[in-house]
Amino acid sequence: MIEDKALVRNAADKKQVKSAAEQVKIDREEEIADCLHVMDTEQGRRFIDRIVNKICHYDTTLFNPSGSGMYYEQGERNVGRIIKGDCCEASLELYQKAEKENWKKLQGKGAK
């Protein structure tokens, strides 16, 4: 497990706080750039769609008679929410393109 190291050791030190805020911003920009890189290809968009919808069950009902099963599925869904949120923040157009591509694929399978 990777542990995050504290960016600020003394919250009263304005330089540390400012430096930490800048680092958080840089890290977030990198995360968004990573999403853009993945979603820039058809294969990447398929991959994101598979993670969000098939593995993380983003758009499904999570009812499960077993409470622990429902909690487990909610945890998976939360991962999907984070990924979808990051991808939409990076490029709503590309995320919607991924959804449209998946929809067309699903429609094609139903027609056969």
C-alpha positions as CSV (number, residue, x, y, z in Angstrom):
1,M,0.0,0.0,0.0
2,I,1.3,3.4,-0.9
3,E,1.1,5.9,1.9
4,D,0.6,9.6,1.2
5,K,3.1,11.7,2.9
6,A,1.8,14.9,4.5
7,L,2.5,17.9,2.4
8,V,2.3,20.2,5.4
9,R,4.0,19.5,8.7
10,N,3.2,22.9,10.3
11,A,-0.2,24.4,9.3
12,A,0.9,27.7,10.7
13,D,3.7,28.0,8.1
14,K,2.2,29.9,5.2
15,K,5.0,28.8,2.9
16,Q,4.3,25.1,3.5
17,V,0.6,25.6,3.1
18,K,1.1,27.5,-0.2
19,S,3.6,24.9,-1.5
20,A,1.2,22.1,-0.6
21,A,-1.7,23.8,-2.4
22,E,0.5,24.2,-5.5
23,Q,1.5,20.5,-5.3
24,V,-2.2,19.4,-5.0
25,K,-3.0,21.5,-8.0
26,I,-0.1,20.0,-10.1
27,D,-1.1,16.5,-9.0
28,R,-4.8,17.1,-10.1
29,E,-3.7,18.5,-13.4
30,E,-1.6,15.3,-14.0
31,E,-4.6,13.1,-13.1
32,I,-6.8,14.9,-15.6
33,A,-4.1,14.8,-18.3
34,D,-3.9,11.0,-17.7
35,C,-7.7,10.7,-18.3
36,L,-7.4,12.7,-21.5
37,H,-4.6,10.5,-22.7
38,V,-6.5,7.3,-22.1
39,M,-9.8,8.7,-23.6
40,D,-8.1,10.0,-26.7
41,T,-8.2,6.6,-28.3
42,E,-11.1,4.3,-29.1
43,Q,-9.4,1.5,-27.2
44,G,-9.0,3.8,-24.2
45,R,-12.7,4.9,-24.3
46,R,-13.8,1.2,-24.4
47,F,-11.5,0.5,-21.5
48,I,-13.0,3.4,-19.4
49,D,-16.6,2.3,-20.4
50,R,-15.8,-1.3,-19.3
51,I,-14.4,-0.2,-16.0
52,V,-17.2,2.2,-15.2
53,N,-20.2,0.2,-16.4
54,K,-19.3,-3.5,-16.3
55,I,-16.8,-3.7,-13.5
56,C,-18.1,-0.9,-11.2
57,H,-21.8,-1.2,-12.1
58,Y,-22.2,2.6,-12.3
59,D,-25.7,2.6,-13.8
60,T,-27.2,-0.4,-12.1
61,T,-29.4,-0.9,-9.0
62,L,-27.3,-2.1,-6.1
63,F,-30.0,-3.9,-4.1
64,N,-28.7,-7.1,-2.7
65,P,-30.5,-9.1,0.1
66,S,-27.1,-9.5,1.7
67,G,-26.1,-6.3,3.4
68,S,-22.4,-7.1,3.1
69,G,-22.9,-7.8,-0.6
70,M,-24.6,-4.5,-1.1
71,Y,-21.8,-2.7,0.7
72,Y,-19.2,-4.4,-1.5
73,E,-21.1,-3.4,-4.7
74,Q,-21.4,0.1,-3.4
75,G,-17.7,0.3,-2.9
76,E,-17.2,-0.9,-6.5
77,R,-19.7,1.7,-7.7
78,N,-17.9,4.4,-5.8
79,V,-14.7,3.6,-7.7
80,G,-16.7,4.0,-10.9
81,R,-18.1,7.4,-9.8
82,I,-14.6,8.6,-9.2
83,I,-13.3,7.4,-12.6
84,K,-16.4,8.8,-14.4
85,G,-16.1,12.1,-12.6
86,D,-12.4,12.5,-13.5
87,C,-13.1,11.6,-17.1
88,C,-16.0,14.0,-17.4
89,E,-13.9,16.7,-15.8
90,A,-11.1,16.0,-18.3
91,S,-13.4,16.0,-21.3
92,L,-17.2,15.6,-21.2
93,E,-17.2,15.4,-25.0
94,L,-14.8,12.4,-25.0
95,Y,-16.7,10.6,-22.2
96,Q,-20.0,11.1,-24.0
97,K,-18.3,9.8,-27.1
98,A,-17.3,6.7,-25.2
99,E,-21.0,6.3,-24.1
100,K,-22.2,6.7,-27.7
101,E,-19.7,4.2,-29.0
102,N,-20.8,1.7,-26.4
103,W,-24.4,2.3,-27.1
104,K,-23.9,1.7,-30.9
105,K,-22.0,-1.5,-30.1
106,L,-24.9,-2.7,-27.8
107,Q,-27.5,-1.8,-30.4
108,G,-25.5,-3.7,-33.1
109,K,-25.4,-6.8,-30.9
110,G,-29.2,-6.7,-30.3
111,A,-29.8,-6.5,-34.1
112,K,-28.1,-9.8,-34.9
